[in-house]
Amino acid sequence: MTEDYLNYPTLIDNAMRLMVRDVMKQIQKDGLPGEHHFYISFDTNHPDVEMSPQLREKYPSDMTIVMQHQFWDFNVEDEQFSITLSFSGAPEKMTIPYAALTAFAD
């Protein structure tokens, strides 16, 4: 068996995270078109994920959020994005680094 010196899985993961960042920047600028919505899954144990203790307790290892009609304070940066979503009628602000993402679907 040969060693994979190029580490294609990591290169692909990094490219996908850059694509998600670029999509997020476009949404921040123009908003979500039509009925588009995103499913974004992430590792809640990532050291740079910021979320309330209540949400972290409820989702101790991973979480999927849906970004569609009701989101606020959406801010996209080079290494992370932050967003406020409603959970059981209460606003919750989260900061999610792209490195914590495990899945993204449109």
PAZAPA-847382 format. One record per atom (N, C-alpha, C): residue in one letter; chain; atom name; z, y, x. Coordinates in pm, whole numbers, plus 50000, padded with zeros to 5 digits. Layout:
<pts>
- aa_ch_at_c3_c2_c1
- A_A_CA_Z_Y_X
...
</pts>
This chain:
<pts>
- aa_ch_at_c3_c2_c1
- M_A_N_50000_49882_50085
- M_A_CA_50000_50000_50000
- M_A_C_50000_50124_50090
- T_A_N_49924_50224_50052
- T_A_CA_49920_50347_50131
- T_A_C_50020_50447_50077
- E_A_N_50066_50534_50167
- E_A_CA_50156_50641_50122
- E_A_C_50074_50754_50063
- D_A_N_50129_50819_49963
- D_A_CA_50061_50931_49898
- D_A_C_50106_51060_49965
- Y_A_N_50039_51094_50073
- Y_A_CA_50078_51213_50149
- Y_A_C_50051_51342_50072
- L_A_N_49962_51339_49979
- L_A_CA_49929_51459_49903
- L_A_C_50022_51480_49784
- N_A_N_50095_51378_49743
- N_A_CA_50193_51389_49635
- N_A_C_50131_51449_49508
- Y_A_N_50029_51383_49460
- Y_A_CA_49957_51431_49342
- Y_A_C_50046_51454_49219
- P_A_N_50143_51370_49190
- P_A_CA_50227_51397_49072
- P_A_C_50298_51533_49079
- T_A_N_50347_51569_49195
- T_A_CA_50413_51699_49210
- T_A_C_50313_51813_49198
- L_A_N_50195_51796_49257
- L_A_CA_50092_51900_49246
- L_A_C_50051_51921_49100
- I_A_N_50038_51812_49026
- I_A_CA_50001_51822_48884
- I_A_C_50113_51889_48805
- D_A_N_50237_51849_48829
- D_A_CA_50351_51913_48761
- D_A_C_50354_52063_48787
- N_A_N_50335_52102_48912
- N_A_CA_50337_52244_48947
- N_A_C_50223_52320_48878
- A_A_N_50105_52260_48874
- A_A_CA_49991_52324_48808
- A_A_C_50017_52340_48658
- M_A_N_50077_52240_48596
- M_A_CA_50107_52249_48453
- M_A_C_50210_52360_48427
- R_A_N_50310_52370_48513
- R_A_CA_50411_52476_48495
- R_A_C_50349_52615_48510
- L_A_N_50254_52629_48602
- L_A_CA_50184_52757_48616
- L_A_C_50101_52787_48492
- M_A_N_50039_52683_48434
- M_A_CA_49962_52702_48311
- M_A_C_50054_52748_48198
- V_A_N_50172_52685_48186
- V_A_CA_50267_52725_48082
- V_A_C_50308_52870_48103
- R_A_N_50337_52908_48228
- R_A_CA_50373_53047_48256
- R_A_C_50262_53143_48213
- D_A_N_50137_53109_48244
- D_A_CA_50025_53196_48207
- D_A_C_50010_53205_48055
- V_A_N_50029_53094_47985
- V_A_CA_50025_53096_47839
- V_A_C_50137_53185_47785
- M_A_N_50256_53170_47840
- M_A_CA_50370_53251_47795
- M_A_C_50344_53400_47816
- K_A_N_50284_53434_47929
- K_A_CA_50252_53575_47955
- K_A_C_50154_53628_47851
- Q_A_N_50055_53547_47815
- Q_A_CA_49958_53588_47713
- Q_A_C_50027_53606_47578
- I_A_N_50118_53516_47543
- I_A_CA_50189_53526_47415
- I_A_C_50280_53649_47415
- Q_A_N_50343_53677_47527
- Q_A_CA_50427_53797_47536
- Q_A_C_50344_53923_47511
- K_A_N_50222_53923_47562
- K_A_CA_50134_54039_47549
- K_A_C_50072_54050_47410
- D_A_N_50018_53936_47359
- D_A_CA_49938_53939_47237
- D_A_C_50002_53875_47115
- G_A_N_50112_53803_47133
- G_A_CA_50174_53729_47022
- G_A_C_50104_53595_47002
- L_A_N_50164_53513_46920
- L_A_CA_50106_53382_46889
- L_A_C_49993_53398_46788
- P_A_N_49876_53343_46816
- P_A_CA_49766_53357_46720
- P_A_C_49778_53259_46603
- G_A_N_49749_53308_46485
- G_A_CA_49743_53223_46366
- G_A_C_49867_53139_46345
- E_A_N_49847_53011_46326
- E_A_CA_49957_52918_46301
- E_A_C_49999_52839_46426
- H_A_N_49959_52889_46542
- H_A_CA_49999_52821_46665
- H_A_C_50150_52811_46674
- H_A_N_50194_52703_46733
- H_A_CA_50335_52687_46765
- H_A_C_50346_52595_46886
- F_A_N_50451_52613_46961
- F_A_CA_50471_52535_47082
- F_A_C_50596_52451_47070
- Y_A_N_50588_52330_47120
- Y_A_CA_50705_52246_47140
- Y_A_C_50733_52249_47289
- I_A_N_50851_52292_47325
- I_A_CA_50887_52306_47466
- I_A_C_51013_52223_47490
- S_A_N_51000_52122_47574
- S_A_CA_51115_52037_47608
- S_A_C_51160_52071_47749
- F_A_N_51291_52065_47769
- F_A_CA_51343_52099_47901
- F_A_C_51474_52026_47927
- D_A_N_51505_52017_48055
- D_A_CA_51626_51952_48104
- D_A_C_51741_52053_48095
- T_A_N_51836_52029_48008
- T_A_CA_51947_52124_47991
- T_A_C_52045_52118_48108
- N_A_N_52032_52017_48194
- N_A_CA_52118_52007_48312
- N_A_C_52064_52083_48432
- H_A_N_51945_52135_48422
- H_A_CA_51889_52212_48533
- H_A_C_51986_52327_48564
- P_A_N_52016_52350_48691
- P_A_CA_52120_52450_48724
- P_A_C_52089_52593_48681
- D_A_N_51962_52627_48659
- D_A_CA_51928_52764_48622
- D_A_C_51904_52784_48473
- V_A_N_51920_52679_48393
- V_A_CA_51910_52694_48248
- V_A_C_52035_52768_48200
- E_A_N_52012_52872_48122
- E_A_CA_52123_52947_48063
- E_A_C_52118_52930_47912
- M_A_N_52228_52880_47857
- M_A_CA_52239_52861_47713
- M_A_C_52388_52858_47678
- S_A_N_52417_52877_47551
- S_A_CA_52557_52882_47509
- S_A_C_52626_52747_47530
- P_A_N_52757_52748_47551
- P_A_CA_52831_52622_47563
- P_A_C_52814_52533_47440
- Q_A_N_52802_52593_47321
- Q_A_CA_52786_52514_47199
- Q_A_C_52655_52436_47201
- L_A_N_52546_52503_47242
- L_A_CA_52418_52433_47249
- L_A_C_52418_52329_47360
- R_A_N_52479_52362_47473
- R_A_CA_52484_52267_47583
- R_A_C_52562_52141_47544
- E_A_N_52667_52160_47464
- E_A_CA_52745_52045_47417
- E_A_C_52663_51958_47322
- K_A_N_52585_52026_47237
- K_A_CA_52503_51953_47139
- K_A_C_52383_51884_47205
- Y_A_N_52331_51943_47312
- Y_A_CA_52214_51890_47384
- Y_A_C_52250_51874_47532
- P_A_N_52328_51772_47565
- P_A_CA_52382_51760_47702
- P_A_C_52280_51721_47810
- S_A_N_52164_51669_47772
- S_A_CA_52069_51629_47876
- S_A_C_51930_51691_47860
- D_A_N_51883_51702_47736
- D_A_CA_51753_51763_47714
- D_A_C_51748_51825_47575
- M_A_N_51648_51910_47558
- M_A_CA_51635_51982_47431
- M_A_C_51487_52015_47411
- T_A_N_51444_52014_47286
- T_A_CA_51311_52060_47250
- T_A_C_51326_52177_47154
- I_A_N_51261_52287_47188
- I_A_CA_51261_52402_47099
- I_A_C_51120_52419_47043
- V_A_N_51112_52481_46927
- V_A_CA_50984_52512_46864
- V_A_C_50971_52663_46862
- M_A_N_50864_52709_46918
- M_A_CA_50836_52853_46923
- M_A_C_50722_52880_46827
- Q_A_N_50755_52950_46715
- Q_A_CA_50650_52979_46619
- Q_A_C_50671_53117_46558
- H_A_N_50732_53126_46442
- H_A_CA_50742_53253_46372
- H_A_C_50866_53333_46410
- Q_A_N_50978_53266_46422
- Q_A_CA_51104_53337_46440
- Q_A_C_51158_53319_46580
- F_A_N_51121_53411_46666
- F_A_CA_51180_53420_46799
- F_A_C_51185_53567_46837
- W_A_N_51283_53601_46920
- W_A_CA_51307_53740_46955
- W_A_C_51336_53749_47104
- D_A_N_51335_53873_47153
- D_A_CA_51371_53902_47292
- D_A_C_51298_53810_47391
- F_A_N_51172_53787_47365
- F_A_CA_51091_53698_47450
- F_A_C_51052_53773_47576
- N_A_N_51094_53720_47689
- N_A_CA_51066_53784_47817
- N_A_C_51017_53679_47916
- V_A_N_50900_53704_47973
- V_A_CA_50839_53609_48065
- V_A_C_50845_53666_48206
- E_A_N_50898_53586_48297
- E_A_CA_50904_53622_48438
- E_A_C_50831_53516_48519
- D_A_N_50820_53537_48649
- D_A_CA_50745_53443_48733
- D_A_C_50808_53305_48740
- E_A_N_50940_53296_48739
- E_A_CA_51007_53167_48757
- E_A_C_51073_53112_48630
- Q_A_N_51080_53195_48524
- Q_A_CA_51152_53155_48404
- Q_A_C_51110_53242_48286
- F_A_N_51152_53201_48168
- F_A_CA_51136_53285_48050
- F_A_C_51267_53282_47973
- S_A_N_51288_53387_47895
- S_A_CA_51406_53390_47808
- S_A_C_51358_53416_47666
- I_A_N_51435_53365_47573
- I_A_CA_51397_53372_47432
- I_A_C_51524_53361_47348
- T_A_N_51524_53427_47234
- T_A_CA_51631_53411_47137
- T_A_C_51573_53339_47016
- L_A_N_51640_53230_46977
- L_A_CA_51602_53152_46860
- L_A_C_51722_53140_46768
- S_A_N_51696_53105_46644
- S_A_CA_51803_53088_46546
- S_A_C_51839_52940_46533
- F_A_N_51969_52909_46545
- F_A_CA_52020_52774_46525
- F_A_C_52127_52781_46418
- S_A_N_52102_52717_46307
- S_A_CA_52194_52720_46192
- S_A_C_52227_52863_46153
- G_A_N_52126_52949_46158
- G_A_CA_52141_53089_46117
- G_A_C_52203_53180_46221
- A_A_N_52237_53128_46337
- A_A_CA_52299_53210_46442
- A_A_C_52200_53228_46558
- P_A_N_52185_53352_46606
- P_A_CA_52094_53374_46720
- P_A_C_52153_53317_46848
- E_A_N_52067_53253_46926
- E_A_CA_52107_53195_47055
- E_A_C_52004_53234_47159
- K_A_N_52050_53304_47262
- K_A_CA_51960_53341_47371
- K_A_C_51963_53232_47477
- M_A_N_51845_53198_47528
- M_A_CA_51833_53097_47633
- M_A_C_51742_53149_47742
- T_A_N_51772_53110_47863
- T_A_CA_51684_53135_47977
- T_A_C_51646_52998_48032
- I_A_N_51516_52976_48042
- I_A_CA_51465_52845_48081
- I_A_C_51369_52860_48199
- P_A_N_51406_52808_48315
- P_A_CA_51313_52812_48428
- P_A_C_51200_52711_48406
- Y_A_N_51081_52745_48453
- Y_A_CA_50968_52654_48438
- Y_A_C_50996_52521_48508
- A_A_N_51076_52524_48613
- A_A_CA_51111_52400_48685
- A_A_C_51190_52304_48599
- A_A_N_51252_52351_48491
- A_A_CA_51330_52266_48402
- A_A_C_51244_52201_48293
- L_A_N_51120_52245_48276
- L_A_CA_51035_52193_48169
- L_A_C_51001_52047_48191
- T_A_N_51006_51972_48083
- T_A_CA_50967_51831_48088
- T_A_C_50846_51801_48000
- A_A_N_50819_51889_47902
- A_A_CA_50702_51872_47815
- A_A_C_50667_52004_47749
- F_A_N_50537_52020_47720
- F_A_CA_50487_52139_47652
- F_A_C_50370_52094_47567
- A_A_N_50375_52128_47438
- A_A_CA_50264_52090_47350
- A_A_C_50232_52205_47257
- D_A_N_50105_52224_47230
- D_A_CA_50056_52329_47139
- D_A_C_50008_52259_47013
</pts>
